[in-house]
Amino acid sequence: MYYICCICGYELKVPKCYNASMEQKDVINRVSQLRTREKKSARAASILAGLNERYINGLENHRNHLPSIEALFAIIASLNSTPAEFFYHPSMSAYSEDQKLLKLVKENKEIFDLLVEATPDRRAAALAVLKLVF
């Protein structure tokens, strides 16, 4: 399993929006999703990441090992992504949507202040409404 705290080496309180842990299959599936989104072959993505040209193909097809943190971050970076997006829950596509919403909320100080002060349940409900509106 991968833990977000492996990124910095410190034990962190991870927000609920991040996967605190991912199973091996989840890590491999996310690599495959990134590669497909960027329209790269496994070979091309491996080379871009500075890895053996068969590395990602072996990872996706054999599913018997996980990449090191260094290899995983190289793959993520070479496929125009970030660790924050890669580990975002429930999906990487939700990351960009939520980032747009966060930017909008931060630009409107009144909404931002209300959300900061709200209980977690009320905050979740308000964000759901904002997603529908915007």
PyMOL CGO cylinders between C-alpha atoms (Angstrom):
from pymol import cmd
from pymol.cgo import CYLINDER

trace = [
    CYLINDER, 0.00, 0.00, 0.00, 1.08, 3.58, -0.64, 0.3, 1, 1, 1, 1, 1, 1,
    CYLINDER, 1.08, 3.58, -0.64, 0.54, 6.16, 2.04, 0.3, 1, 1, 1, 1, 1, 1,
    CYLINDER, 0.54, 6.16, 2.04, 0.43, 9.86, 1.34, 0.3, 1, 1, 1, 1, 1, 1,
    CYLINDER, 0.43, 9.86, 1.34, 2.87, 10.46, 4.19, 0.3, 1, 1, 1, 1, 1, 1,
    CYLINDER, 2.87, 10.46, 4.19, 5.49, 8.58, 2.15, 0.3, 1, 1, 1, 1, 1, 1,
    CYLINDER, 5.49, 8.58, 2.15, 5.80, 11.72, 0.04, 0.3, 1, 1, 1, 1, 1, 1,
    CYLINDER, 5.80, 11.72, 0.04, 7.37, 13.77, 2.80, 0.3, 1, 1, 1, 1, 1, 1,
    CYLINDER, 7.37, 13.77, 2.80, 8.32, 11.15, 5.38, 0.3, 1, 1, 1, 1, 1, 1,
    CYLINDER, 8.32, 11.15, 5.38, 6.12, 12.64, 8.09, 0.3, 1, 1, 1, 1, 1, 1,
    CYLINDER, 6.12, 12.64, 8.09, 2.92, 11.26, 9.53, 0.3, 1, 1, 1, 1, 1, 1,
    CYLINDER, 2.92, 11.26, 9.53, 0.14, 13.54, 8.32, 0.3, 1, 1, 1, 1, 1, 1,
    CYLINDER, 0.14, 13.54, 8.32, -3.53, 13.99, 8.96, 0.3, 1, 1, 1, 1, 1, 1,
    CYLINDER, -3.53, 13.99, 8.96, -4.73, 13.45, 5.42, 0.3, 1, 1, 1, 1, 1, 1,
    CYLINDER, -4.73, 13.45, 5.42, -7.90, 15.23, 4.23, 0.3, 1, 1, 1, 1, 1, 1,
    CYLINDER, -7.90, 15.23, 4.23, -10.75, 12.90, 3.36, 0.3, 1, 1, 1, 1, 1, 1,
    CYLINDER, -10.75, 12.90, 3.36, -10.45, 13.89, -0.30, 0.3, 1, 1, 1, 1, 1, 1,
    CYLINDER, -10.45, 13.89, -0.30, -7.12, 12.07, -0.57, 0.3, 1, 1, 1, 1, 1, 1,
    CYLINDER, -7.12, 12.07, -0.57, -6.61, 8.34, -0.66, 0.3, 1, 1, 1, 1, 1, 1,
    CYLINDER, -6.61, 8.34, -0.66, -4.78, 7.63, 2.59, 0.3, 1, 1, 1, 1, 1, 1,
    CYLINDER, -4.78, 7.63, 2.59, -3.84, 4.30, 1.05, 0.3, 1, 1, 1, 1, 1, 1,
    CYLINDER, -3.84, 4.30, 1.05, -4.08, 2.66, -2.32, 0.3, 1, 1, 1, 1, 1, 1,
    CYLINDER, -4.08, 2.66, -2.32, -3.94, -1.00, -3.17, 0.3, 1, 1, 1, 1, 1, 1,
    CYLINDER, -3.94, -1.00, -3.17, -1.44, -2.25, -5.75, 0.3, 1, 1, 1, 1, 1, 1,
    CYLINDER, -1.44, -2.25, -5.75, -4.14, -2.57, -8.41, 0.3, 1, 1, 1, 1, 1, 1,
    CYLINDER, -4.14, -2.57, -8.41, -5.27, 1.03, -7.76, 0.3, 1, 1, 1, 1, 1, 1,
    CYLINDER, -5.27, 1.03, -7.76, -1.77, 2.41, -8.30, 0.3, 1, 1, 1, 1, 1, 1,
    CYLINDER, -1.77, 2.41, -8.30, -1.39, 0.43, -11.53, 0.3, 1, 1, 1, 1, 1, 1,
    CYLINDER, -1.39, 0.43, -11.53, -4.86, 1.47, -12.74, 0.3, 1, 1, 1, 1, 1, 1,
    CYLINDER, -4.86, 1.47, -12.74, -4.06, 5.14, -12.09, 0.3, 1, 1, 1, 1, 1, 1,
    CYLINDER, -4.06, 5.14, -12.09, -0.82, 4.85, -14.08, 0.3, 1, 1, 1, 1, 1, 1,
    CYLINDER, -0.82, 4.85, -14.08, -2.80, 3.30, -16.92, 0.3, 1, 1, 1, 1, 1, 1,
    CYLINDER, -2.80, 3.30, -16.92, -5.46, 6.05, -16.72, 0.3, 1, 1, 1, 1, 1, 1,
    CYLINDER, -5.46, 6.05, -16.72, -2.82, 8.78, -16.87, 0.3, 1, 1, 1, 1, 1, 1,
    CYLINDER, -2.82, 8.78, -16.87, -1.08, 7.12, -19.81, 0.3, 1, 1, 1, 1, 1, 1,
    CYLINDER, -1.08, 7.12, -19.81, -4.36, 6.75, -21.70, 0.3, 1, 1, 1, 1, 1, 1,
    CYLINDER, -4.36, 6.75, -21.70, -5.40, 10.32, -20.96, 0.3, 1, 1, 1, 1, 1, 1,
    CYLINDER, -5.40, 10.32, -20.96, -2.09, 11.59, -22.35, 0.3, 1, 1, 1, 1, 1, 1,
    CYLINDER, -2.09, 11.59, -22.35, -2.39, 9.27, -25.38, 0.3, 1, 1, 1, 1, 1, 1,
    CYLINDER, -2.39, 9.27, -25.38, 0.98, 7.64, -24.76, 0.3, 1, 1, 1, 1, 1, 1,
    CYLINDER, 0.98, 7.64, -24.76, 1.93, 4.05, -25.34, 0.3, 1, 1, 1, 1, 1, 1,
    CYLINDER, 1.93, 4.05, -25.34, 3.41, 2.14, -22.41, 0.3, 1, 1, 1, 1, 1, 1,
    CYLINDER, 3.41, 2.14, -22.41, 6.77, 2.22, -24.19, 0.3, 1, 1, 1, 1, 1, 1,
    CYLINDER, 6.77, 2.22, -24.19, 6.66, 5.98, -24.83, 0.3, 1, 1, 1, 1, 1, 1,
    CYLINDER, 6.66, 5.98, -24.83, 5.58, 6.71, -21.25, 0.3, 1, 1, 1, 1, 1, 1,
    CYLINDER, 5.58, 6.71, -21.25, 8.39, 4.53, -19.88, 0.3, 1, 1, 1, 1, 1, 1,
    CYLINDER, 8.39, 4.53, -19.88, 10.99, 6.32, -21.99, 0.3, 1, 1, 1, 1, 1, 1,
    CYLINDER, 10.99, 6.32, -21.99, 9.61, 9.75, -21.04, 0.3, 1, 1, 1, 1, 1, 1,
    CYLINDER, 9.61, 9.75, -21.04, 9.93, 8.78, -17.38, 0.3, 1, 1, 1, 1, 1, 1,
    CYLINDER, 9.93, 8.78, -17.38, 13.54, 7.74, -17.90, 0.3, 1, 1, 1, 1, 1, 1,
    CYLINDER, 13.54, 7.74, -17.90, 12.79, 4.08, -17.26, 0.3, 1, 1, 1, 1, 1, 1,
    CYLINDER, 12.79, 4.08, -17.26, 13.40, 0.90, -19.21, 0.3, 1, 1, 1, 1, 1, 1,
    CYLINDER, 13.40, 0.90, -19.21, 11.19, 0.97, -22.30, 0.3, 1, 1, 1, 1, 1, 1,
    CYLINDER, 11.19, 0.97, -22.30, 9.25, -2.11, -21.06, 0.3, 1, 1, 1, 1, 1, 1,
    CYLINDER, 9.25, -2.11, -21.06, 8.77, -0.87, -17.49, 0.3, 1, 1, 1, 1, 1, 1,
    CYLINDER, 8.77, -0.87, -17.49, 5.15, 0.37, -17.65, 0.3, 1, 1, 1, 1, 1, 1,
    CYLINDER, 5.15, 0.37, -17.65, 4.09, -2.50, -19.92, 0.3, 1, 1, 1, 1, 1, 1,
    CYLINDER, 4.09, -2.50, -19.92, 5.43, -4.94, -17.33, 0.3, 1, 1, 1, 1, 1, 1,
    CYLINDER, 5.43, -4.94, -17.33, 3.75, -3.01, -14.54, 0.3, 1, 1, 1, 1, 1, 1,
    CYLINDER, 3.75, -3.01, -14.54, 0.35, -2.96, -16.26, 0.3, 1, 1, 1, 1, 1, 1,
    CYLINDER, 0.35, -2.96, -16.26, 0.39, -6.50, -17.62, 0.3, 1, 1, 1, 1, 1, 1,
    CYLINDER, 0.39, -6.50, -17.62, 2.15, -8.52, -14.95, 0.3, 1, 1, 1, 1, 1, 1,
    CYLINDER, 2.15, -8.52, -14.95, 0.80, -6.62, -11.95, 0.3, 1, 1, 1, 1, 1, 1,
    CYLINDER, 0.80, -6.62, -11.95, 3.27, -8.39, -9.71, 0.3, 1, 1, 1, 1, 1, 1,
    CYLINDER, 3.27, -8.39, -9.71, 5.20, -5.38, -8.42, 0.3, 1, 1, 1, 1, 1, 1,
    CYLINDER, 5.20, -5.38, -8.42, 4.80, -1.75, -7.53, 0.3, 1, 1, 1, 1, 1, 1,
    CYLINDER, 4.80, -1.75, -7.53, 7.10, 0.99, -8.75, 0.3, 1, 1, 1, 1, 1, 1,
    CYLINDER, 7.10, 0.99, -8.75, 9.42, 2.67, -6.28, 0.3, 1, 1, 1, 1, 1, 1,
    CYLINDER, 9.42, 2.67, -6.28, 8.34, 6.11, -5.12, 0.3, 1, 1, 1, 1, 1, 1,
    CYLINDER, 8.34, 6.11, -5.12, 11.01, 7.63, -7.38, 0.3, 1, 1, 1, 1, 1, 1,
    CYLINDER, 11.01, 7.63, -7.38, 9.80, 5.67, -10.43, 0.3, 1, 1, 1, 1, 1, 1,
    CYLINDER, 9.80, 5.67, -10.43, 6.16, 6.43, -9.67, 0.3, 1, 1, 1, 1, 1, 1,
    CYLINDER, 6.16, 6.43, -9.67, 6.84, 10.17, -9.34, 0.3, 1, 1, 1, 1, 1, 1,
    CYLINDER, 6.84, 10.17, -9.34, 8.86, 10.11, -12.58, 0.3, 1, 1, 1, 1, 1, 1,
    CYLINDER, 8.86, 10.11, -12.58, 5.94, 8.42, -14.36, 0.3, 1, 1, 1, 1, 1, 1,
    CYLINDER, 5.94, 8.42, -14.36, 3.46, 10.91, -12.89, 0.3, 1, 1, 1, 1, 1, 1,
    CYLINDER, 3.46, 10.91, -12.89, 5.58, 13.92, -13.90, 0.3, 1, 1, 1, 1, 1, 1,
    CYLINDER, 5.58, 13.92, -13.90, 6.28, 12.58, -17.39, 0.3, 1, 1, 1, 1, 1, 1,
    CYLINDER, 6.28, 12.58, -17.39, 2.54, 12.19, -17.96, 0.3, 1, 1, 1, 1, 1, 1,
    CYLINDER, 2.54, 12.19, -17.96, 1.83, 15.84, -17.06, 0.3, 1, 1, 1, 1, 1, 1,
    CYLINDER, 1.83, 15.84, -17.06, 0.33, 15.15, -13.67, 0.3, 1, 1, 1, 1, 1, 1,
    CYLINDER, 0.33, 15.15, -13.67, 1.12, 15.72, -10.00, 0.3, 1, 1, 1, 1, 1, 1,
    CYLINDER, 1.12, 15.72, -10.00, 1.17, 13.46, -6.94, 0.3, 1, 1, 1, 1, 1, 1,
    CYLINDER, 1.17, 13.46, -6.94, -1.78, 15.47, -5.59, 0.3, 1, 1, 1, 1, 1, 1,
    CYLINDER, -1.78, 15.47, -5.59, -3.86, 14.61, -8.66, 0.3, 1, 1, 1, 1, 1, 1,
    CYLINDER, -3.86, 14.61, -8.66, -2.64, 10.99, -8.75, 0.3, 1, 1, 1, 1, 1, 1,
    CYLINDER, -2.64, 10.99, -8.75, -3.66, 10.28, -5.15, 0.3, 1, 1, 1, 1, 1, 1,
    CYLINDER, -3.66, 10.28, -5.15, -6.86, 12.34, -5.24, 0.3, 1, 1, 1, 1, 1, 1,
    CYLINDER, -6.86, 12.34, -5.24, -10.01, 10.50, -4.22, 0.3, 1, 1, 1, 1, 1, 1,
    CYLINDER, -10.01, 10.50, -4.22, -12.30, 9.31, -5.74, 0.3, 1, 1, 1, 1, 1, 1,
    CYLINDER, -12.30, 9.31, -5.74, -10.78, 9.90, -9.15, 0.3, 1, 1, 1, 1, 1, 1,
    CYLINDER, -10.78, 9.90, -9.15, -8.22, 11.98, -10.95, 0.3, 1, 1, 1, 1, 1, 1,
    CYLINDER, -8.22, 11.98, -10.95, -10.96, 13.63, -13.01, 0.3, 1, 1, 1, 1, 1, 1,
    CYLINDER, -10.96, 13.63, -13.01, -12.57, 14.93, -9.81, 0.3, 1, 1, 1, 1, 1, 1,
    CYLINDER, -12.57, 14.93, -9.81, -9.29, 16.67, -8.96, 0.3, 1, 1, 1, 1, 1, 1,
    CYLINDER, -9.29, 16.67, -8.96, -9.48, 19.24, -11.75, 0.3, 1, 1, 1, 1, 1, 1,
    CYLINDER, -9.48, 19.24, -11.75, -13.17, 19.88, -11.12, 0.3, 1, 1, 1, 1, 1, 1,
    CYLINDER, -13.17, 19.88, -11.12, -12.57, 20.39, -7.41, 0.3, 1, 1, 1, 1, 1, 1,
    CYLINDER, -12.57, 20.39, -7.41, -9.57, 22.67, -8.07, 0.3, 1, 1, 1, 1, 1, 1,
    CYLINDER, -9.57, 22.67, -8.07, -11.75, 24.91, -10.27, 0.3, 1, 1, 1, 1, 1, 1,
    CYLINDER, -11.75, 24.91, -10.27, -14.40, 25.04, -7.55, 0.3, 1, 1, 1, 1, 1, 1,
    CYLINDER, -14.40, 25.04, -7.55, -11.78, 25.81, -4.89, 0.3, 1, 1, 1, 1, 1, 1,
    CYLINDER, -11.78, 25.81, -4.89, -10.42, 28.67, -6.99, 0.3, 1, 1, 1, 1, 1, 1,
    CYLINDER, -10.42, 28.67, -6.99, -13.92, 30.08, -7.43, 0.3, 1, 1, 1, 1, 1, 1,
    CYLINDER, -13.92, 30.08, -7.43, -14.63, 29.86, -3.70, 0.3, 1, 1, 1, 1, 1, 1,
    CYLINDER, -14.63, 29.86, -3.70, -11.31, 31.49, -2.77, 0.3, 1, 1, 1, 1, 1, 1,
    CYLINDER, -11.31, 31.49, -2.77, -12.06, 34.37, -5.16, 0.3, 1, 1, 1, 1, 1, 1,
    CYLINDER, -12.06, 34.37, -5.16, -15.35, 35.02, -3.38, 0.3, 1, 1, 1, 1, 1, 1,
    CYLINDER, -15.35, 35.02, -3.38, -14.36, 35.89, 0.17, 0.3, 1, 1, 1, 1, 1, 1,
    CYLINDER, -14.36, 35.89, 0.17, -17.89, 35.73, 1.58, 0.3, 1, 1, 1, 1, 1, 1,
    CYLINDER, -17.89, 35.73, 1.58, -18.45, 32.16, 0.37, 0.3, 1, 1, 1, 1, 1, 1,
    CYLINDER, -18.45, 32.16, 0.37, -14.93, 31.18, 1.48, 0.3, 1, 1, 1, 1, 1, 1,
    CYLINDER, -14.93, 31.18, 1.48, -15.48, 32.56, 5.00, 0.3, 1, 1, 1, 1, 1, 1,
    CYLINDER, -15.48, 32.56, 5.00, -18.85, 30.77, 5.32, 0.3, 1, 1, 1, 1, 1, 1,
    CYLINDER, -18.85, 30.77, 5.32, -17.33, 27.46, 4.22, 0.3, 1, 1, 1, 1, 1, 1,
    CYLINDER, -17.33, 27.46, 4.22, -14.38, 27.77, 6.58, 0.3, 1, 1, 1, 1, 1, 1,
    CYLINDER, -14.38, 27.77, 6.58, -16.69, 28.36, 9.53, 0.3, 1, 1, 1, 1, 1, 1,
    CYLINDER, -16.69, 28.36, 9.53, -19.26, 25.71, 8.58, 0.3, 1, 1, 1, 1, 1, 1,
    CYLINDER, -19.26, 25.71, 8.58, -19.50, 22.27, 10.13, 0.3, 1, 1, 1, 1, 1, 1,
    CYLINDER, -19.50, 22.27, 10.13, -18.15, 19.45, 7.94, 0.3, 1, 1, 1, 1, 1, 1,
    CYLINDER, -18.15, 19.45, 7.94, -21.68, 18.31, 7.02, 0.3, 1, 1, 1, 1, 1, 1,
    CYLINDER, -21.68, 18.31, 7.02, -22.82, 21.79, 6.07, 0.3, 1, 1, 1, 1, 1, 1,
    CYLINDER, -22.82, 21.79, 6.07, -19.59, 22.39, 4.14, 0.3, 1, 1, 1, 1, 1, 1,
    CYLINDER, -19.59, 22.39, 4.14, -20.10, 19.18, 2.14, 0.3, 1, 1, 1, 1, 1, 1,
    CYLINDER, -20.10, 19.18, 2.14, -23.70, 20.13, 1.38, 0.3, 1, 1, 1, 1, 1, 1,
    CYLINDER, -23.70, 20.13, 1.38, -22.71, 23.65, 0.29, 0.3, 1, 1, 1, 1, 1, 1,
    CYLINDER, -22.71, 23.65, 0.29, -19.95, 22.34, -1.95, 0.3, 1, 1, 1, 1, 1, 1,
    CYLINDER, -19.95, 22.34, -1.95, -22.38, 19.88, -3.55, 0.3, 1, 1, 1, 1, 1, 1,
    CYLINDER, -22.38, 19.88, -3.55, -24.74, 22.74, -4.34, 0.3, 1, 1, 1, 1, 1, 1,
    CYLINDER, -24.74, 22.74, -4.34, -21.89, 24.86, -5.74, 0.3, 1, 1, 1, 1, 1, 1,
    CYLINDER, -21.89, 24.86, -5.74, -20.84, 21.99, -8.00, 0.3, 1, 1, 1, 1, 1, 1,
    CYLINDER, -20.84, 21.99, -8.00, -24.35, 21.82, -9.41, 0.3, 1, 1, 1, 1, 1, 1,
    CYLINDER, -24.35, 21.82, -9.41, -24.52, 25.56, -9.99, 0.3, 1, 1, 1, 1, 1, 1,
    CYLINDER, -24.52, 25.56, -9.99, -21.07, 25.98, -11.48, 0.3, 1, 1, 1, 1, 1, 1,
]
cmd.load_cgo(trace, "trace")
